[in-house]
Amino acid sequence: MIVDELLNLTAGQKTQIENMKLSRVCVGICYTAVMIENGYVGLCHTPMEDVGYLVGNPERHFHGAKALETAQLAKSFNMLERAVGVATLNALSQYVMDLEGRERRFEIDVLDAIEIGEDDTVAVVGYIRPLVEKFRTRTREVYVFERNPRLRGDALPDTLVDSILPKADVVVISGASLVNGTLDKLLKLSKGARFVSVAGPTASMLPEPLFERGVNVVAGVRARDSKVLDAVAEGKAFRSFKELVEKYIIKKD
């Protein structure tokens, strides 16, 4: 699974990060943010739609915990722990990408990397509204899927993706699908698409497992500084703190 491969890739830098600890953790109603002690920040969608009455483990303490051990929580069945785990993975991924000099094209939107024809069928999993609005000006057939009923609006429930993704020409999948456990399935369904992207703050991960599954572009963010955690703690949505991060894309070779 993707999450296992991400954990293995991150652990490959063990000599650099094995003793790194978490310096701050914020679980907000929109996003979860983790900062490791070297100042790198990772973001993750907080899956409130899947939390229900299950809250965090009262026996677990995140501050000061080892980053590599906390990243393992990306496989937890407690959804809030899982969000912290993915956010930690993303913080470590940003550090590893800088450490290795990975090429990222900053301040470029995923739309800049997609060619869409007016006859294309476009599918977006996760209601990324600015992206959807632009797609609708470029092509007639745009399907949008959203898991959270409170955010769904005119979108379809994500239980219906099976009937659309296999015939879509262009597919954009929110990185939030990693934390809710659907990303592997969504990429399998999208194998026939001409272009596939995983995008959003939660997609700020090492890209290799995604490229191996047919993804053309990974679009994530890198936090400018620790102010992102203050915004997350205040329950702000991404549009309210987007100036605190740098958007980037990574293209598959």
C-alpha positions as CSV (number, residue, x, y, z in Angstrom):
1,M,0.0,0.0,0.0
2,I,1.1,3.6,-0.6
3,V,1.3,4.5,3.1
4,D,3.6,1.5,3.7
5,E,5.9,2.6,0.9
6,L,6.0,6.1,2.1
7,L,7.0,4.9,5.6
8,N,9.7,2.8,4.1
9,L,11.1,5.6,2.0
10,T,11.1,7.9,4.9
11,A,12.8,5.3,7.1
12,G,15.5,5.1,4.4
13,Q,16.8,8.4,5.8
14,K,17.0,7.0,9.3
15,T,20.5,8.3,10.1
16,Q,19.2,11.9,9.4
17,I,15.9,11.7,11.2
18,E,15.9,8.8,13.7
19,N,16.2,11.1,16.7
20,M,14.0,13.9,15.5
21,K,11.1,14.7,17.7
22,L,7.8,16.6,17.3
23,S,7.9,20.1,18.7
24,R,4.3,21.1,18.1
25,V,1.0,19.4,17.1
26,C,-2.3,21.0,16.2
27,V,-5.4,19.0,15.4
28,G,-7.8,21.6,14.0
29,I,-11.3,21.1,12.6
30,C,-10.1,21.6,9.0
31,Y,-6.5,20.6,9.1
32,T,-3.9,18.9,11.3
33,A,-0.4,20.3,11.4
34,V,2.8,18.8,12.8
35,M,6.1,20.6,13.2
36,I,9.3,18.6,13.8
37,E,12.1,20.1,15.8
38,N,14.1,21.2,12.8
39,G,11.2,23.5,11.9
40,Y,9.6,21.5,9.0
41,V,5.8,21.5,9.0
42,G,3.5,18.9,7.6
43,L,-0.2,19.3,6.9
44,C,-3.1,16.8,6.7
45,H,-6.8,17.1,6.2
46,T,-8.6,16.4,9.5
47,P,-11.2,13.7,8.5
48,M,-14.0,15.0,10.8
49,E,-16.5,13.3,8.6
50,D,-15.0,9.9,9.6
51,V,-14.3,10.7,13.3
52,G,-17.8,10.4,14.8
53,Y,-17.6,9.9,18.5
54,L,-14.1,8.5,18.4
55,V,-11.6,11.1,19.6
56,G,-7.9,11.0,20.2
57,N,-6.3,8.4,22.4
58,P,-6.0,10.0,25.9
59,E,-3.0,7.8,26.7
60,R,-1.0,9.1,23.8
61,H,1.2,12.3,24.0
62,F,2.5,13.7,20.7
63,H,4.7,16.6,21.9
64,G,8.2,15.4,22.2
65,A,7.4,12.0,20.5
66,K,9.8,10.6,18.0
67,A,8.8,11.7,14.5
68,L,9.5,8.3,12.8
69,E,7.4,6.5,15.4
70,T,4.6,9.0,15.1
71,A,4.6,8.7,11.3
72,Q,3.6,5.0,11.8
73,L,0.2,6.3,13.0
74,A,-0.6,6.9,9.4
75,K,-1.8,3.3,9.5
76,S,-3.9,3.7,12.7
77,F,-7.6,3.0,12.8
78,N,-8.1,6.0,15.1
79,M,-8.7,8.7,12.4
80,L,-7.3,11.5,14.5
81,E,-4.1,9.6,15.2
82,R,-4.0,8.8,11.5
83,A,-4.2,12.5,10.6
84,V,-1.3,13.2,12.9
85,G,0.7,10.3,11.3
86,V,0.1,11.6,7.8
87,A,1.0,15.1,8.8
88,T,4.2,13.8,10.3
89,L,5.0,11.9,7.1
90,N,4.5,15.1,5.1
91,A,6.8,17.1,7.4
92,L,9.5,14.4,7.1
93,S,8.9,14.3,3.3
94,Q,9.5,18.0,3.0
95,Y,12.7,17.7,4.9
96,V,13.9,14.7,2.9
97,M,13.1,16.5,-0.4
98,D,15.2,19.5,0.6
99,L,17.9,17.3,2.0
100,E,18.2,15.4,-1.3
101,G,17.7,18.5,-3.5
102,R,14.5,17.2,-5.1
103,E,13.2,19.4,-7.9
104,R,9.9,21.1,-7.2
105,R,8.4,23.8,-9.3
106,F,7.1,26.3,-6.8
107,E,4.2,28.7,-7.1
108,I,2.7,26.6,-9.9
109,D,-0.8,25.3,-9.8
110,V,-1.7,21.8,-11.0
111,L,-3.9,23.5,-13.7
112,D,-0.7,24.7,-15.3
113,A,0.4,21.1,-15.9
114,I,-2.9,19.8,-17.4
115,E,-4.0,20.1,-21.0
116,I,-7.8,19.7,-21.1
117,G,-9.9,19.5,-24.3
118,E,-13.5,20.6,-24.4
119,D,-14.6,16.9,-25.0
120,D,-12.6,15.5,-22.1
121,T,-14.3,13.8,-19.1
122,V,-12.8,15.2,-16.0
123,A,-13.2,13.7,-12.5
124,V,-12.3,15.4,-9.3
125,V,-12.3,13.4,-6.0
126,G,-12.6,15.8,-3.1
127,Y,-14.3,19.1,-3.7
128,I,-11.4,21.3,-4.5
129,R,-13.6,24.3,-5.4
130,P,-11.2,26.7,-7.2
131,L,-10.0,23.8,-9.3
132,V,-13.5,22.6,-10.1
133,E,-14.6,26.0,-11.1
134,K,-11.8,26.4,-13.6
135,F,-12.4,22.9,-15.0
136,R,-16.0,23.8,-15.7
137,T,-14.9,26.7,-17.9
138,R,-12.7,24.3,-20.0
139,T,-14.8,21.3,-20.6
140,R,-18.5,20.3,-20.5
141,E,-18.2,17.1,-18.5
142,V,-16.9,17.5,-15.0
143,Y,-17.8,15.0,-12.2
144,V,-17.0,16.0,-8.6
145,F,-17.1,13.6,-5.7
146,E,-17.0,14.5,-2.0
147,R,-17.1,12.3,1.1
148,N,-18.2,15.0,3.6
149,P,-21.9,15.7,3.3
150,R,-21.5,19.2,4.8
151,L,-19.0,20.1,2.0
152,R,-20.7,18.2,-0.8
153,G,-23.0,20.9,-2.3
154,D,-23.6,19.9,-5.9
155,A,-21.0,17.1,-5.8
156,L,-21.7,13.4,-5.8
157,P,-20.9,11.1,-2.9
158,D,-17.6,9.4,-3.2
159,T,-19.3,6.0,-3.2
160,L,-20.1,6.5,-6.8
161,V,-16.5,6.9,-8.1
162,D,-16.5,3.3,-9.5
163,S,-18.8,4.3,-12.4
164,I,-16.9,7.4,-13.5
165,L,-13.1,7.1,-12.9
166,P,-12.5,4.2,-15.3
167,K,-13.8,6.3,-18.2
168,A,-12.4,9.7,-17.2
169,D,-9.7,11.3,-19.3
170,V,-8.4,13.6,-16.5
171,V,-8.5,12.7,-12.8
172,V,-7.5,14.9,-9.9
173,I,-7.6,13.2,-6.5
174,S,-7.3,15.1,-3.2
175,G,-4.5,14.1,-1.0
176,A,-7.1,13.7,1.8
177,S,-7.8,10.3,0.2
178,L,-4.5,9.1,1.8
179,V,-5.8,9.7,5.3
180,N,-9.2,8.2,4.7
181,G,-7.7,5.1,3.2
182,T,-9.1,5.3,-0.4
183,L,-6.1,6.5,-2.4
184,D,-4.9,3.1,-3.5
185,K,-8.3,2.2,-4.8
186,L,-8.9,5.5,-6.5
187,L,-5.6,5.2,-8.4
188,K,-6.5,1.7,-9.6
189,L,-9.8,2.9,-10.9
190,S,-8.0,5.8,-12.7
191,K,-5.5,3.6,-14.7
192,G,-7.1,4.4,-18.0
193,A,-6.9,8.2,-17.6
194,R,-4.6,10.2,-19.8
195,F,-3.6,12.4,-16.9
196,V,-3.8,11.8,-13.1
197,S,-2.8,14.1,-10.3
198,V,-2.9,13.9,-6.5
199,A,-3.2,17.4,-5.1
200,G,-3.7,19.5,-2.0
201,P,-1.9,20.1,1.3
202,T,-2.3,16.5,2.3
203,A,-0.5,15.5,-1.0
204,S,2.8,17.0,0.2
205,M,4.5,13.6,0.4
206,L,7.4,11.8,-1.3
207,P,6.0,11.2,-4.8
208,E,7.6,7.9,-5.9
209,P,4.8,5.6,-4.7
210,L,2.3,7.8,-6.6
211,F,4.3,7.9,-9.8
212,E,4.6,4.1,-9.7
213,R,0.8,3.9,-9.8
214,G,0.3,6.1,-12.8
215,V,0.2,9.6,-11.3
216,N,1.6,12.3,-13.6
217,V,1.8,15.2,-11.2
218,V,1.9,15.6,-7.5
219,A,0.8,19.0,-6.3
220,G,1.5,19.9,-2.7
221,V,2.6,22.7,-0.4
222,R,5.6,23.7,1.7
223,A,4.9,25.8,4.8
224,R,6.8,29.1,4.9
225,D,7.0,29.1,8.7
226,S,5.4,28.0,12.0
227,K,2.5,30.5,11.6
228,V,0.7,27.8,9.7
229,L,0.2,26.0,13.0
230,D,-1.5,29.0,14.5
231,A,-3.9,29.2,11.6
232,V,-4.7,25.4,11.9
233,A,-5.2,25.8,15.6
234,E,-7.8,28.6,14.9
235,G,-9.7,26.2,12.7
236,K,-9.0,28.1,9.4
237,A,-9.7,26.6,6.0
238,F,-6.9,26.5,3.5
239,R,-8.1,29.6,1.6
240,S,-7.5,31.6,4.8
241,F,-3.9,30.6,5.2
242,K,-2.7,29.9,1.7
243,E,-0.3,32.9,1.8
244,L,1.5,31.0,4.6
245,V,2.5,28.1,2.3
246,E,4.2,27.8,-1.1
247,K,2.4,25.7,-3.7
248,Y,4.5,23.4,-5.9
249,I,4.2,20.6,-8.4
250,I,6.4,17.6,-9.1
251,K,6.1,16.0,-12.5
252,K,6.8,12.4,-13.2
253,D,9.9,12.0,-15.5
